[in-house]
Amino acid sequence: MTDRTVLISGGGIAGPTLAFWLAAAGFRPTLIEQAPELRTGGYVIDFWGLGYWIAERMGLEADINRVGYHAREMRIVDDNGKRVAGFGTDVFGELTNGRYVTLARSDLSRLLFEKAKDRTEIIFGNEIVGLEDASAGVRVRFKHGGERKFVW
């Protein structure tokens, strides 16, 4: 087991993704998130390109396609919900070789946490309030729970 540790602040999309890759590189990541648990709801995102490529390498492609939406048409509607304009989405699939999906941000976050959790210490309901240089690392003060040293 390595002595190299890393503290990651924020449990959105980037935090658990970074934790996954740093653990793969031999670090012992700790992820701290101010919220008491994973957030739910929120907006949907169109997922393709580099993000899709990274998720694919994390083994998430099947899960992302299972929980995501494969829209066939983008519509503009009036106040009564009647279609006034729109276009097919086939072009997105063609441009991305079928690697395009729309999913809820919270679903993506949950899938990323699932991938990272076995090799990452996860702390919910806390936050960083102070950092201080220490020999070969940094001493971190938390709002709810003392101090810890992270070393490299």
Buried (B, 14 or more C-beta within 10 A) or exposed (E): EEEBBBBBEBBBBEBBBBBBBBBEEEBBBBBBBBEEEBBEEEEBBBBBEEBBEBBEEBEBBEBBBEBBEEBEEEEEEEEEEEEEEEEEBEEBBEEBEEBBBBBBBBBBBBBBBEBBBEBBEBBEEBBEEEEEEEEEBBBBEBEEEEEBEBBE
